[in-house]
Amino acid sequence: MIGLCGLTQRCFNRATQTLGDASMGELVSLQKHKKALRRQRVKGATLCGHGHHRWVRLDAEPFDVRTGRLITRWRCSRCGAEKNAAT
């Protein structure tokens, strides 16, 4: 749907969301706005998001009764993801 000045409604909504509480009469710094957009865009593209976790071994090692092995538990120090490995 085409709205004011040829902008689609989706683009208009996105622009008004990123400006926050600023009304039409207030001046908004373009540099601050661009920084906020960049920060928001990069937020999802962290190392953990691409599979490069910083694994830290947890102290307690539970024992798996079925297989008869110790289970090593790992937790990512950045995002908190967990994985298990039988040793």
C-alpha positions, 0 to 999 in steps of 0.5 A: 500500500503506497502512502505519503510521499510514495513510501510504503506503509511498512517503511513508514512504520519502521521509520516511526518505530526507530525514532521512538518518542520523537514527535514531528516538531522535535529535531532528531540527530541523524547521527544518533538515529543511524548509530541506533539503527546500526546497533540494532542491525548488528545485535543479531550478528554476534559470534554466537549467532554464527556458531562461534561460541565460547564454551566453558566446562561446568564443574559438576560431571554427572554420570550416565547410567545407561552408557556407563560414561561421564557426561561433560556439560559445556555452557557458552559464557556469552549467550548461555547455550548448553551442550553435553558430551559423553567422555 
